């Protein structure tokens, strides 16, 4: 059997995935320990299976934005969020 070596850029691979395939990739990364389940917040207005009222969708989008931008938070903003989480 011949050996075939194909070099595929990861960006090209990712760009060709549909939404379902990306969710499947996330699941595989979780299984392999590259992502903790709590790190991935999947809820968004476009997500399949989301239930709830418009405020639930707004909340989910807000949490996504905070999660995606967590490295841009100022130390003061981070402290506020940490203290809020501790109080719950």
TORKOL-4160 file (C-alpha; in steps of 0.2 Angstrom, whole numbers, padded with zeros to 4 digits, m for minus):
88
<pt num="1" X="0000" Y="0000" Z="0000"/>
<pt num="2" X="0007" Y="0017" Z="m0005"/>
<pt num="3" X="0011" Y="0030" Z="0008"/>
<pt num="4" X="0003" Y="0047" Z="0004"/>
<pt num="5" X="0009" Y="0063" Z="0014"/>
<pt num="6" X="m0003" Y="0077" Z="0013"/>
<pt num="7" X="0000" Y="0094" Z="0022"/>
<pt num="8" X="m0016" Y="0103" Z="0027"/>
<pt num="9" X="m0016" Y="0119" Z="0035"/>
<pt num="10" X="m0026" Y="0119" Z="0051"/>
<pt num="11" X="m0035" Y="0135" Z="0047"/>
<pt num="12" X="m0041" Y="0128" Z="0030"/>
<pt num="13" X="m0047" Y="0113" Z="0039"/>
<pt num="14" X="m0056" Y="0122" Z="0052"/>
<pt num="15" X="m0064" Y="0134" Z="0040"/>
<pt num="16" X="m0072" Y="0120" Z="0030"/>
<pt num="17" X="m0080" Y="0113" Z="0045"/>
<pt num="18" X="m0099" Y="0116" Z="0047"/>
<pt num="19" X="m0107" Y="0120" Z="0064"/>
<pt num="20" X="m0111" Y="0101" Z="0068"/>
<pt num="21" X="m0093" Y="0096" Z="0064"/>
<pt num="22" X="m0086" Y="0110" Z="0075"/>
<pt num="23" X="m0097" Y="0104" Z="0090"/>
<pt num="24" X="m0090" Y="0087" Z="0087"/>
<pt num="25" X="m0072" Y="0093" Z="0087"/>
<pt num="26" X="m0075" Y="0102" Z="0103"/>
<pt num="27" X="m0082" Y="0086" Z="0110"/>
<pt num="28" X="m0066" Y="0076" Z="0105"/>
<pt num="29" X="m0055" Y="0090" Z="0112"/>
<pt num="30" X="m0065" Y="0088" Z="0129"/>
<pt num="31" X="m0063" Y="0069" Z="0128"/>
<pt num="32" X="m0044" Y="0071" Z="0125"/>
<pt num="33" X="m0042" Y="0083" Z="0140"/>
<pt num="34" X="m0038" Y="0098" Z="0129"/>
<pt num="35" X="m0054" Y="0107" Z="0135"/>
<pt num="36" X="m0063" Y="0106" Z="0151"/>
<pt num="37" X="m0082" Y="0105" Z="0149"/>
<pt num="38" X="m0084" Y="0121" Z="0160"/>
<pt num="39" X="m0073" Y="0131" Z="0148"/>
<pt num="40" X="m0085" Y="0129" Z="0134"/>
<pt num="41" X="m0101" Y="0139" Z="0134"/>
<pt num="42" X="m0111" Y="0134" Z="0119"/>
<pt num="43" X="m0127" Y="0143" Z="0122"/>
<pt num="44" X="m0130" Y="0157" Z="0109"/>
<pt num="45" X="m0145" Y="0163" Z="0099"/>
<pt num="46" X="m0140" Y="0152" Z="0084"/>
<pt num="47" X="m0137" Y="0137" Z="0094"/>
<pt num="48" X="m0148" Y="0122" Z="0091"/>
<pt num="49" X="m0159" Y="0116" Z="0106"/>
<pt num="50" X="m0158" Y="0133" Z="0116"/>
<pt num="51" X="m0174" Y="0135" Z="0126"/>
<pt num="52" X="m0179" Y="0150" Z="0135"/>
<pt num="53" X="m0186" Y="0167" Z="0134"/>
<pt num="54" X="m0177" Y="0182" Z="0125"/>
<pt num="55" X="m0168" Y="0187" Z="0142"/>
<pt num="56" X="m0161" Y="0169" Z="0143"/>
<pt num="57" X="m0153" Y="0172" Z="0125"/>
<pt num="58" X="m0147" Y="0189" Z="0130"/>
<pt num="59" X="m0139" Y="0181" Z="0146"/>
<pt num="60" X="m0131" Y="0167" Z="0136"/>
<pt num="61" X="m0124" Y="0180" Z="0123"/>
<pt num="62" X="m0117" Y="0191" Z="0137"/>
<pt num="63" X="m0108" Y="0176" Z="0145"/>
<pt num="64" X="m0101" Y="0171" Z="0129"/>
<pt num="65" X="m0094" Y="0188" Z="0126"/>
<pt num="66" X="m0086" Y="0188" Z="0144"/>
<pt num="67" X="m0079" Y="0171" Z="0141"/>
<pt num="68" X="m0072" Y="0175" Z="0124"/>
<pt num="69" X="m0064" Y="0192" Z="0130"/>
<pt num="70" X="m0058" Y="0186" Z="0147"/>
<pt num="71" X="m0040" Y="0190" Z="0142"/>
<pt num="72" X="m0044" Y="0208" Z="0139"/>
<pt num="73" X="m0052" Y="0211" Z="0156"/>
<pt num="74" X="m0043" Y="0224" Z="0167"/>
<pt num="75" X="m0038" Y="0218" Z="0184"/>
<pt num="76" X="m0052" Y="0227" Z="0192"/>
<pt num="77" X="m0065" Y="0219" Z="0180"/>
<pt num="78" X="m0058" Y="0202" Z="0184"/>
<pt num="79" X="m0059" Y="0206" Z="0203"/>
<pt num="80" X="m0077" Y="0211" Z="0201"/>
<pt num="81" X="m0081" Y="0194" Z="0192"/>
<pt num="82" X="m0071" Y="0184" Z="0204"/>
<pt num="83" X="m0080" Y="0192" Z="0219"/>
<pt num="84" X="m0097" Y="0190" Z="0211"/>
<pt num="85" X="m0093" Y="0171" Z="0208"/>
<pt num="86" X="m0087" Y="0169" Z="0226"/>
<pt num="87" X="m0103" Y="0177" Z="0233"/>
<pt num="88" X="m0115" Y="0165" Z="0224"/>
